[in-house]
Amino acid sequence: MYGSERHVLLRHYLAAGLSKTAIAARLGLDRSTIHRWIPPGITAGITSMSR
């Protein structure tokens, strides 16, 4: 899976309401990576997220 695909899936999973832990498991990444990729305070409605 390419990095851009992971970011697309990340946005999809956030919009669907999945937790950061669940997203990390689905993408095969560490939770700390997910926390770095998501700006503080963003949990849903992530249209402002770049990438």
C-alpha positions as a Python dict, from the first residue, in 0.01 Angstrom:
ca = {
    (1, 'M'): (0, 0, 0),
    (2, 'Y'): (135, 341, -93),
    (3, 'G'): (152, 631, 153),
    (4, 'S'): (-114, 832, -28),
    (5, 'E'): (-352, 535, -15),
    (6, 'R'): (-304, 515, 361),
    (7, 'H'): (-390, 883, 398),
    (8, 'V'): (-707, 838, 193),
    (9, 'L'): (-807, 541, 407),
    (10, 'L'): (-718, 736, 720),
    (11, 'R'): (-960, 1014, 622),
    (12, 'H'): (-1228, 758, 536),
    (13, 'Y'): (-1190, 575, 866),
    (14, 'L'): (-1196, 901, 1065),
    (15, 'A'): (-1512, 1011, 887),
    (16, 'A'): (-1664, 671, 967),
    (17, 'G'): (-1594, 730, 1336),
    (18, 'L'): (-1325, 469, 1397),
    (19, 'S'): (-1090, 521, 1688),
    (20, 'K'): (-724, 597, 1625),
    (21, 'T'): (-636, 256, 1768),
    (22, 'A'): (-875, 80, 1528),
    (23, 'I'): (-740, 281, 1234),
    (24, 'A'): (-383, 187, 1324),
    (25, 'A'): (-478, -180, 1334),
    (26, 'R'): (-654, -166, 997),
    (27, 'L'): (-365, 17, 830),
    (28, 'G'): (-98, -198, 993),
    (29, 'L'): (65, 103, 1156),
    (30, 'D'): (164, 193, 1508),
    (31, 'R'): (-78, 411, 1703),
    (32, 'S'): (190, 678, 1741),
    (33, 'T'): (207, 710, 1362),
    (34, 'I'): (-166, 772, 1344),
    (35, 'H'): (-139, 1033, 1618),
    (36, 'R'): (136, 1212, 1424),
    (37, 'W'): (-68, 1208, 1102),
    (38, 'I'): (-382, 1353, 1259),
    (39, 'P'): (-369, 1719, 1370),
    (40, 'P'): (-469, 1775, 1735),
    (41, 'G'): (-843, 1805, 1787),
    (42, 'I'): (-937, 1644, 1455),
    (43, 'T'): (-1163, 1341, 1489),
    (44, 'A'): (-1425, 1383, 1219),
    (45, 'G'): (-1505, 1621, 937),
    (46, 'I'): (-1144, 1621, 830),
    (47, 'T'): (-1183, 1822, 513),
    (48, 'S'): (-927, 2071, 644),
    (49, 'M'): (-659, 1803, 664),
    (50, 'S'): (-395, 1841, 395),
    (51, 'R'): (-269, 1547, 186),
}
